[in-house]
């Protein structure tokens, strides 16, 4: 099963996150299928490719609760 979730990047106290499509059982920062967007909490920037997001939703990918909350902010 595929999940749309956050992948951590950046330094220890300066985290950035990629919004990715990955296998639900894979590691948090492990192998990903596709990148849908990114989120920078410090700079308060959120960018999501809506077409890719909707494409993966129609293919059966389930967004995590955190990603759902972020998408509502757009």
C-alpha positions as CSV (number, residue, x, y, z in Angstrom):
1,X,0.0,0.0,0.0
2,X,1.3,3.5,-0.9
3,X,1.3,6.4,1.5
4,X,1.7,10.1,0.9
5,X,3.9,11.2,3.8
6,X,6.7,13.5,5.0
7,X,10.4,12.8,4.5
8,X,12.9,14.7,6.7
9,X,15.8,16.6,5.2
10,X,18.0,19.4,6.4
11,X,20.1,20.0,9.5
12,X,19.3,19.0,13.0
13,X,17.7,22.2,14.2
14,X,16.7,23.4,10.7
15,X,14.4,20.7,9.4
16,X,12.7,20.7,6.0
17,X,10.3,18.1,4.7
18,X,9.6,16.6,1.4
19,X,6.0,15.4,0.7
20,X,6.6,12.0,-1.0
21,X,4.8,8.9,-2.1
22,X,6.3,5.8,-0.6
23,X,5.5,2.3,0.4
24,X,3.8,2.4,3.7
25,X,6.2,-0.2,5.3
26,X,9.4,1.5,4.2
27,X,11.5,3.7,6.5
28,X,10.6,7.3,7.0
29,X,13.6,8.5,5.0
30,X,13.9,5.4,2.8
31,X,13.0,4.7,-0.8
32,X,10.3,6.9,-2.3
33,X,8.2,6.5,-5.5
34,X,7.7,10.2,-6.3
35,X,8.0,13.6,-4.8
36,X,4.8,15.7,-4.6
37,X,6.0,18.8,-2.8
38,X,7.9,20.2,0.1
39,X,7.3,22.0,3.5
40,X,9.6,24.3,5.3
41,X,8.1,25.0,8.8
42,X,10.7,27.7,9.8
43,X,10.1,29.7,6.6
44,X,6.4,28.8,6.6
45,X,6.6,27.7,3.0
46,X,4.4,24.9,1.6
47,X,4.4,23.9,-2.0
48,X,2.4,21.0,-3.4
49,X,1.9,20.0,-7.0
50,X,-1.8,19.5,-6.9
51,X,-1.9,17.5,-10.2
52,X,0.6,14.9,-8.9
53,X,-1.2,14.8,-5.5
54,X,-4.6,14.1,-7.1
55,X,-3.0,11.6,-9.5
56,X,-1.6,9.5,-6.6
57,X,-4.8,9.8,-4.6
58,X,-6.7,8.3,-7.6
59,X,-4.1,5.5,-7.8
60,X,-4.9,4.6,-4.2
61,X,-2.2,6.3,-2.2
62,X,-3.4,7.2,1.3
63,X,-2.1,10.6,2.8
64,X,-1.1,10.6,6.4
65,X,-2.9,12.7,8.9
66,X,-0.1,15.3,9.0
67,X,-0.2,15.6,5.2
68,X,-4.0,16.0,5.2
69,X,-3.7,18.9,7.6
70,X,-1.0,20.6,5.5
71,X,-3.0,20.2,2.3
72,X,-6.0,21.9,3.9
73,X,-3.8,25.0,4.5
74,X,-3.5,25.5,0.8
